[in-house]
Amino acid sequence: MKATIWHNPRCSKSREALALLEEAGAEVTIIRYLDTPPTRDELARLYARAGLAPRDALRKDAPRVSTDDEALDTMAADPATIERPLVETDKGVVLARPPERVRSIL
């Protein structure tokens, strides 16, 4: 199984999600999203596939926004505002907080 994780190695939840993927034997593509930020369109695609409103995927310490479009603009302009980790497989996309949520798409 292939998986992609938008990862921040300084984040314990992101490290835990990555470990769960590796333990499950997934072939993991790691995208360090602070170094290689996703585009606004990529974020919109991921959140739509996850069934998440972009406003619900902003970090709690991010600037407050009123619309999903504002949330996407904020995350595209400053990837540090993206809640992590996002994980995608052929079975779907999850915001892996808690990390155990990755199991639902393995």
Phi and psi in radians as a Rosetta constraint file:
Dihedral C 1 N 2 CA 2 C 2 CIRCULARHARMONIC -1.758 0.35
Dihedral N 2 CA 2 C 2 N 3 CIRCULARHARMONIC 2.517 0.35
Dihedral C 2 N 3 CA 3 C 3 CIRCULARHARMONIC -2.488 0.35
Dihedral N 3 CA 3 C 3 N 4 CIRCULARHARMONIC 2.616 0.35
Dihedral C 3 N 4 CA 4 C 4 CIRCULARHARMONIC -2.138 0.35
Dihedral N 4 CA 4 C 4 N 5 CIRCULARHARMONIC 2.332 0.35
Dihedral C 4 N 5 CA 5 C 5 CIRCULARHARMONIC -2.151 0.35
Dihedral N 5 CA 5 C 5 N 6 CIRCULARHARMONIC 2.260 0.35
Dihedral C 5 N 6 CA 6 C 6 CIRCULARHARMONIC -1.559 0.35
Dihedral N 6 CA 6 C 6 N 7 CIRCULARHARMONIC 1.877 0.35
Dihedral C 6 N 7 CA 7 C 7 CIRCULARHARMONIC -2.097 0.35
Dihedral N 7 CA 7 C 7 N 8 CIRCULARHARMONIC 2.512 0.35
Dihedral C 7 N 8 CA 8 C 8 CIRCULARHARMONIC -2.180 0.35
Dihedral N 8 CA 8 C 8 N 9 CIRCULARHARMONIC 1.894 0.35
Dihedral C 8 N 9 CA 9 C 9 CIRCULARHARMONIC -1.115 0.35
Dihedral N 9 CA 9 C 9 N 10 CIRCULARHARMONIC -0.252 0.35
Dihedral C 9 N 10 CA 10 C 10 CIRCULARHARMONIC -1.448 0.35
Dihedral N 10 CA 10 C 10 N 11 CIRCULARHARMONIC -0.164 0.35
Dihedral C 10 N 11 CA 11 C 11 CIRCULARHARMONIC -1.665 0.35
Dihedral N 11 CA 11 C 11 N 12 CIRCULARHARMONIC 2.168 0.35
Dihedral C 11 N 12 CA 12 C 12 CIRCULARHARMONIC -1.117 0.35
Dihedral N 12 CA 12 C 12 N 13 CIRCULARHARMONIC -0.660 0.35
Dihedral C 12 N 13 CA 13 C 13 CIRCULARHARMONIC -1.159 0.35
Dihedral N 13 CA 13 C 13 N 14 CIRCULARHARMONIC -0.666 0.35
Dihedral C 13 N 14 CA 14 C 14 CIRCULARHARMONIC -1.163 0.35
Dihedral N 14 CA 14 C 14 N 15 CIRCULARHARMONIC -0.746 0.35
Dihedral C 14 N 15 CA 15 C 15 CIRCULARHARMONIC -1.104 0.35
Dihedral N 15 CA 15 C 15 N 16 CIRCULARHARMONIC -0.696 0.35
Dihedral C 15 N 16 CA 16 C 16 CIRCULARHARMONIC -1.137 0.35
Dihedral N 16 CA 16 C 16 N 17 CIRCULARHARMONIC -0.744 0.35
Dihedral C 16 N 17 CA 17 C 17 CIRCULARHARMONIC -1.107 0.35
Dihedral N 17 CA 17 C 17 N 18 CIRCULARHARMONIC -0.736 0.35
Dihedral C 17 N 18 CA 18 C 18 CIRCULARHARMONIC -1.072 0.35
Dihedral N 18 CA 18 C 18 N 19 CIRCULARHARMONIC -0.751 0.35
Dihedral C 18 N 19 CA 19 C 19 CIRCULARHARMONIC -1.073 0.35
Dihedral N 19 CA 19 C 19 N 20 CIRCULARHARMONIC -0.716 0.35
Dihedral C 19 N 20 CA 20 C 20 CIRCULARHARMONIC -1.100 0.35
Dihedral N 20 CA 20 C 20 N 21 CIRCULARHARMONIC -0.717 0.35
Dihedral C 20 N 21 CA 21 C 21 CIRCULARHARMONIC -1.089 0.35
Dihedral N 21 CA 21 C 21 N 22 CIRCULARHARMONIC -0.792 0.35
Dihedral C 21 N 22 CA 22 C 22 CIRCULARHARMONIC -1.148 0.35
Dihedral N 22 CA 22 C 22 N 23 CIRCULARHARMONIC -0.715 0.35
Dihedral C 22 N 23 CA 23 C 23 CIRCULARHARMONIC -1.081 0.35
Dihedral N 23 CA 23 C 23 N 24 CIRCULARHARMONIC -0.551 0.35
Dihedral C 23 N 24 CA 24 C 24 CIRCULARHARMONIC -1.391 0.35
Dihedral N 24 CA 24 C 24 N 25 CIRCULARHARMONIC -0.067 0.35
Dihedral C 24 N 25 CA 25 C 25 CIRCULARHARMONIC 1.447 0.35
Dihedral N 25 CA 25 C 25 N 26 CIRCULARHARMONIC 0.279 0.35
Dihedral C 25 N 26 CA 26 C 26 CIRCULARHARMONIC -1.217 0.35
Dihedral N 26 CA 26 C 26 N 27 CIRCULARHARMONIC 2.538 0.35
Dihedral C 26 N 27 CA 27 C 27 CIRCULARHARMONIC -1.517 0.35
Dihedral N 27 CA 27 C 27 N 28 CIRCULARHARMONIC 1.824 0.35
Dihedral C 27 N 28 CA 28 C 28 CIRCULARHARMONIC -1.765 0.35
Dihedral N 28 CA 28 C 28 N 29 CIRCULARHARMONIC 2.230 0.35
Dihedral C 28 N 29 CA 29 C 29 CIRCULARHARMONIC -1.668 0.35
Dihedral N 29 CA 29 C 29 N 30 CIRCULARHARMONIC 2.139 0.35
Dihedral C 29 N 30 CA 30 C 30 CIRCULARHARMONIC -1.798 0.35
Dihedral N 30 CA 30 C 30 N 31 CIRCULARHARMONIC 2.124 0.35
Dihedral C 30 N 31 CA 31 C 31 CIRCULARHARMONIC -1.957 0.35
Dihedral N 31 CA 31 C 31 N 32 CIRCULARHARMONIC 1.969 0.35
Dihedral C 31 N 32 CA 32 C 32 CIRCULARHARMONIC -1.390 0.35
Dihedral N 32 CA 32 C 32 N 33 CIRCULARHARMONIC 1.622 0.35
Dihedral C 32 N 33 CA 33 C 33 CIRCULARHARMONIC -1.132 0.35
Dihedral N 33 CA 33 C 33 N 34 CIRCULARHARMONIC -0.337 0.35
Dihedral C 33 N 34 CA 34 C 34 CIRCULARHARMONIC -1.296 0.35
Dihedral N 34 CA 34 C 34 N 35 CIRCULARHARMONIC -0.503 0.35
Dihedral C 34 N 35 CA 35 C 35 CIRCULARHARMONIC -1.557 0.35
Dihedral N 35 CA 35 C 35 N 36 CIRCULARHARMONIC -0.598 0.35
Dihedral C 35 N 36 CA 36 C 36 CIRCULARHARMONIC -2.269 0.35
Dihedral N 36 CA 36 C 36 N 37 CIRCULARHARMONIC 1.395 0.35
Dihedral C 36 N 37 CA 37 C 37 CIRCULARHARMONIC -1.173 0.35
Dihedral N 37 CA 37 C 37 N 38 CIRCULARHARMONIC 2.509 0.35
Dihedral C 37 N 38 CA 38 C 38 CIRCULARHARMONIC -1.220 0.35
Dihedral N 38 CA 38 C 38 N 39 CIRCULARHARMONIC 2.653 0.35
Dihedral C 38 N 39 CA 39 C 39 CIRCULARHARMONIC -1.311 0.35
Dihedral N 39 CA 39 C 39 N 40 CIRCULARHARMONIC 2.917 0.35
Dihedral C 39 N 40 CA 40 C 40 CIRCULARHARMONIC -1.029 0.35
Dihedral N 40 CA 40 C 40 N 41 CIRCULARHARMONIC -0.753 0.35
Dihedral C 40 N 41 CA 41 C 41 CIRCULARHARMONIC -1.122 0.35
Dihedral N 41 CA 41 C 41 N 42 CIRCULARHARMONIC -0.693 0.35
Dihedral C 41 N 42 CA 42 C 42 CIRCULARHARMONIC -1.130 0.35
Dihedral N 42 CA 42 C 42 N 43 CIRCULARHARMONIC -0.742 0.35
Dihedral C 42 N 43 CA 43 C 43 CIRCULARHARMONIC -1.064 0.35
Dihedral N 43 CA 43 C 43 N 44 CIRCULARHARMONIC -0.784 0.35
Dihedral C 43 N 44 CA 44 C 44 CIRCULARHARMONIC -1.045 0.35
Dihedral N 44 CA 44 C 44 N 45 CIRCULARHARMONIC -0.751 0.35
Dihedral C 44 N 45 CA 45 C 45 CIRCULARHARMONIC -1.092 0.35
Dihedral N 45 CA 45 C 45 N 46 CIRCULARHARMONIC -0.798 0.35
Dihedral C 45 N 46 CA 46 C 46 CIRCULARHARMONIC -1.092 0.35
Dihedral N 46 CA 46 C 46 N 47 CIRCULARHARMONIC -0.826 0.35
Dihedral C 46 N 47 CA 47 C 47 CIRCULARHARMONIC -1.174 0.35
Dihedral N 47 CA 47 C 47 N 48 CIRCULARHARMONIC -0.641 0.35
Dihedral C 47 N 48 CA 48 C 48 CIRCULARHARMONIC -1.101 0.35
Dihedral N 48 CA 48 C 48 N 49 CIRCULARHARMONIC -0.767 0.35
Dihedral C 48 N 49 CA 49 C 49 CIRCULARHARMONIC -1.146 0.35
Dihedral N 49 CA 49 C 49 N 50 CIRCULARHARMONIC -0.562 0.35
Dihedral C 49 N 50 CA 50 C 50 CIRCULARHARMONIC -1.422 0.35
Dihedral N 50 CA 50 C 50 N 51 CIRCULARHARMONIC -0.215 0.35
Dihedral C 50 N 51 CA 51 C 51 CIRCULARHARMONIC 1.271 0.35
Dihedral N 51 CA 51 C 51 N 52 CIRCULARHARMONIC 0.504 0.35
Dihedral C 51 N 52 CA 52 C 52 CIRCULARHARMONIC -1.925 0.35
Dihedral N 52 CA 52 C 52 N 53 CIRCULARHARMONIC 2.441 0.35
Dihedral C 52 N 53 CA 53 C 53 CIRCULARHARMONIC -1.332 0.35
Dihedral N 53 CA 53 C 53 N 54 CIRCULARHARMONIC 2.304 0.35
Dihedral C 53 N 54 CA 54 C 54 CIRCULARHARMONIC -0.924 0.35
Dihedral N 54 CA 54 C 54 N 55 CIRCULARHARMONIC -0.594 0.35
Dihedral C 54 N 55 CA 55 C 55 CIRCULARHARMONIC -1.039 0.35
Dihedral N 55 CA 55 C 55 N 56 CIRCULARHARMONIC -0.518 0.35
Dihedral C 55 N 56 CA 56 C 56 CIRCULARHARMONIC -1.423 0.35
Dihedral N 56 CA 56 C 56 N 57 CIRCULARHARMONIC -0.097 0.35
Dihedral C 56 N 57 CA 57 C 57 CIRCULARHARMONIC -1.882 0.35
Dihedral N 57 CA 57 C 57 N 58 CIRCULARHARMONIC 0.111 0.35
Dihedral C 57 N 58 CA 58 C 58 CIRCULARHARMONIC -1.400 0.35
Dihedral N 58 CA 58 C 58 N 59 CIRCULARHARMONIC 2.524 0.35
Dihedral C 58 N 59 CA 59 C 59 CIRCULARHARMONIC -1.089 0.35
Dihedral N 59 CA 59 C 59 N 60 CIRCULARHARMONIC 2.639 0.35
Dihedral C 59 N 60 CA 60 C 60 CIRCULARHARMONIC -1.086 0.35
Dihedral N 60 CA 60 C 60 N 61 CIRCULARHARMONIC -0.473 0.35
Dihedral C 60 N 61 CA 61 C 61 CIRCULARHARMONIC -1.609 0.35
Dihedral N 61 CA 61 C 61 N 62 CIRCULARHARMONIC 0.128 0.35
Dihedral C 61 N 62 CA 62 C 62 CIRCULARHARMONIC -1.331 0.35
Dihedral N 62 CA 62 C 62 N 63 CIRCULARHARMONIC 2.775 0.35
Dihedral C 62 N 63 CA 63 C 63 CIRCULARHARMONIC -1.012 0.35
Dihedral N 63 CA 63 C 63 N 64 CIRCULARHARMONIC 2.498 0.35
Dihedral C 63 N 64 CA 64 C 64 CIRCULARHARMONIC -1.262 0.35
Dihedral N 64 CA 64 C 64 N 65 CIRCULARHARMONIC 2.465 0.35
Dihedral C 64 N 65 CA 65 C 65 CIRCULARHARMONIC -2.280 0.35
Dihedral N 65 CA 65 C 65 N 66 CIRCULARHARMONIC 2.823 0.35
Dihedral C 65 N 66 CA 66 C 66 CIRCULARHARMONIC -1.764 0.35
Dihedral N 66 CA 66 C 66 N 67 CIRCULARHARMONIC -0.418 0.35
Dihedral C 66 N 67 CA 67 C 67 CIRCULARHARMONIC -2.302 0.35
Dihedral N 67 CA 67 C 67 N 68 CIRCULARHARMONIC 2.849 0.35
Dihedral C 67 N 68 CA 68 C 68 CIRCULARHARMONIC -1.138 0.35
Dihedral N 68 CA 68 C 68 N 69 CIRCULARHARMONIC -0.628 0.35
Dihedral C 68 N 69 CA 69 C 69 CIRCULARHARMONIC -1.075 0.35
Dihedral N 69 CA 69 C 69 N 70 CIRCULARHARMONIC -0.731 0.35
Dihedral C 69 N 70 CA 70 C 70 CIRCULARHARMONIC -1.120 0.35
Dihedral N 70 CA 70 C 70 N 71 CIRCULARHARMONIC -0.663 0.35
Dihedral C 70 N 71 CA 71 C 71 CIRCULARHARMONIC -1.099 0.35
Dihedral N 71 CA 71 C 71 N 72 CIRCULARHARMONIC -0.810 0.35
Dihedral C 71 N 72 CA 72 C 72 CIRCULARHARMONIC -1.087 0.35
Dihedral N 72 CA 72 C 72 N 73 CIRCULARHARMONIC -0.726 0.35
Dihedral C 72 N 73 CA 73 C 73 CIRCULARHARMONIC -1.077 0.35
Dihedral N 73 CA 73 C 73 N 74 CIRCULARHARMONIC -0.743 0.35
Dihedral C 73 N 74 CA 74 C 74 CIRCULARHARMONIC -1.095 0.35
Dihedral N 74 CA 74 C 74 N 75 CIRCULARHARMONIC -0.824 0.35
Dihedral C 74 N 75 CA 75 C 75 CIRCULARHARMONIC -1.169 0.35
Dihedral N 75 CA 75 C 75 N 76 CIRCULARHARMONIC -0.658 0.35
Dihedral C 75 N 76 CA 76 C 76 CIRCULARHARMONIC -1.174 0.35
Dihedral N 76 CA 76 C 76 N 77 CIRCULARHARMONIC -0.625 0.35
Dihedral C 76 N 77 CA 77 C 77 CIRCULARHARMONIC -1.347 0.35
Dihedral N 77 CA 77 C 77 N 78 CIRCULARHARMONIC -0.528 0.35
Dihedral C 77 N 78 CA 78 C 78 CIRCULARHARMONIC -2.492 0.35
Dihedral N 78 CA 78 C 78 N 79 CIRCULARHARMONIC 1.612 0.35
Dihedral C 78 N 79 CA 79 C 79 CIRCULARHARMONIC -1.082 0.35
Dihedral N 79 CA 79 C 79 N 80 CIRCULARHARMONIC -0.274 0.35
Dihedral C 79 N 80 CA 80 C 80 CIRCULARHARMONIC -1.146 0.35
Dihedral N 80 CA 80 C 80 N 81 CIRCULARHARMONIC -0.253 0.35
Dihedral C 80 N 81 CA 81 C 81 CIRCULARHARMONIC -1.516 0.35
Dihedral N 81 CA 81 C 81 N 82 CIRCULARHARMONIC -0.073 0.35
Dihedral C 81 N 82 CA 82 C 82 CIRCULARHARMONIC -1.381 0.35
Dihedral N 82 CA 82 C 82 N 83 CIRCULARHARMONIC 2.184 0.35
Dihedral C 82 N 83 CA 83 C 83 CIRCULARHARMONIC -1.195 0.35
Dihedral N 83 CA 83 C 83 N 84 CIRCULARHARMONIC 2.477 0.35
Dihedral C 83 N 84 CA 84 C 84 CIRCULARHARMONIC -2.284 0.35
Dihedral N 84 CA 84 C 84 N 85 CIRCULARHARMONIC 2.870 0.35
Dihedral C 84 N 85 CA 85 C 85 CIRCULARHARMONIC -1.613 0.35
Dihedral N 85 CA 85 C 85 N 86 CIRCULARHARMONIC 2.595 0.35
Dihedral C 85 N 86 CA 86 C 86 CIRCULARHARMONIC -1.645 0.35
Dihedral N 86 CA 86 C 86 N 87 CIRCULARHARMONIC 2.379 0.35
Dihedral C 86 N 87 CA 87 C 87 CIRCULARHARMONIC -2.303 0.35
Dihedral N 87 CA 87 C 87 N 88 CIRCULARHARMONIC 2.343 0.35
Dihedral C 87 N 88 CA 88 C 88 CIRCULARHARMONIC -2.220 0.35
Dihedral N 88 CA 88 C 88 N 89 CIRCULARHARMONIC 2.379 0.35
Dihedral C 88 N 89 CA 89 C 89 CIRCULARHARMONIC -2.341 0.35
Dihedral N 89 CA 89 C 89 N 90 CIRCULARHARMONIC -3.125 0.35
Dihedral C 89 N 90 CA 90 C 90 CIRCULARHARMONIC -1.079 0.35
Dihedral N 90 CA 90 C 90 N 91 CIRCULARHARMONIC -0.390 0.35
Dihedral C 90 N 91 CA 91 C 91 CIRCULARHARMONIC -1.520 0.35
Dihedral N 91 CA 91 C 91 N 92 CIRCULARHARMONIC -0.187 0.35
Dihedral C 91 N 92 CA 92 C 92 CIRCULARHARMONIC 2.610 0.35
Dihedral N 92 CA 92 C 92 N 93 CIRCULARHARMONIC -2.948 0.35
Dihedral C 92 N 93 CA 93 C 93 CIRCULARHARMONIC -2.251 0.35
Dihedral N 93 CA 93 C 93 N 94 CIRCULARHARMONIC 2.405 0.35
Dihedral C 93 N 94 CA 94 C 94 CIRCULARHARMONIC -2.329 0.35
Dihedral N 94 CA 94 C 94 N 95 CIRCULARHARMONIC 2.610 0.35
Dihedral C 94 N 95 CA 95 C 95 CIRCULARHARMONIC -1.559 0.35
Dihedral N 95 CA 95 C 95 N 96 CIRCULARHARMONIC 1.868 0.35
Dihedral C 95 N 96 CA 96 C 96 CIRCULARHARMONIC -1.453 0.35
Dihedral N 96 CA 96 C 96 N 97 CIRCULARHARMONIC 1.101 0.35
Dihedral C 96 N 97 CA 97 C 97 CIRCULARHARMONIC -2.254 0.35
Dihedral N 97 CA 97 C 97 N 98 CIRCULARHARMONIC 1.758 0.35
Dihedral C 97 N 98 CA 98 C 98 CIRCULARHARMONIC -1.332 0.35
Dihedral N 98 CA 98 C 98 N 99 CIRCULARHARMONIC 2.791 0.35
Dihedral C 98 N 99 CA 99 C 99 CIRCULARHARMONIC -0.963 0.35
Dihedral N 99 CA 99 C 99 N 100 CIRCULARHARMONIC -0.509 0.35
Dihedral C 99 N 100 CA 100 C 100 CIRCULARHARMONIC -1.065 0.35
Dihedral N 100 CA 100 C 100 N 101 CIRCULARHARMONIC -0.275 0.35
Dihedral C 100 N 101 CA 101 C 101 CIRCULARHARMONIC -1.068 0.35
Dihedral N 101 CA 101 C 101 N 102 CIRCULARHARMONIC -0.386 0.35
Dihedral C 101 N 102 CA 102 C 102 CIRCULARHARMONIC -1.079 0.35
Dihedral N 102 CA 102 C 102 N 103 CIRCULARHARMONIC -0.482 0.35
Dihedral C 102 N 103 CA 103 C 103 CIRCULARHARMONIC -1.036 0.35
Dihedral N 103 CA 103 C 103 N 104 CIRCULARHARMONIC -0.489 0.35
Dihedral C 103 N 104 CA 104 C 104 CIRCULARHARMONIC -1.233 0.35
Dihedral N 104 CA 104 C 104 N 105 CIRCULARHARMONIC -0.238 0.35
Dihedral C 104 N 105 CA 105 C 105 CIRCULARHARMONIC -2.092 0.35
Dihedral N 105 CA 105 C 105 N 106 CIRCULARHARMONIC 0.281 0.35
